[in-house]
Amino acid sequence: MDTLDANELDGNAAAGLLASVFVLDATRARIVCAACGHDAALAEQRAFALELGAVLRCPNCADITVRIASTRHGVFIDMRGAQVVHFV
């Protein structure tokens, strides 16, 4: 998956939402995909559904690596698709 289609953005699109949770620049974090082992920066992930939050997908295999949603009850992050998240 080298190119984005017309309906998707890269992981930078989720930066504002992630900044509300992480003090560090989350887009620089390295994510190792649990499905395929691909190592890529969060900024390289594919982001979808930004109105309600974000679903980030591995740029190599398209499996979901991170889900994040902001509600009136707080911010929820599901990183079970990431084998490792390394903040640099």
Order of alpha helices (4+ residues) and beta strands (2+ residues): beta-alpha-beta-beta-beta-beta-beta-beta-beta
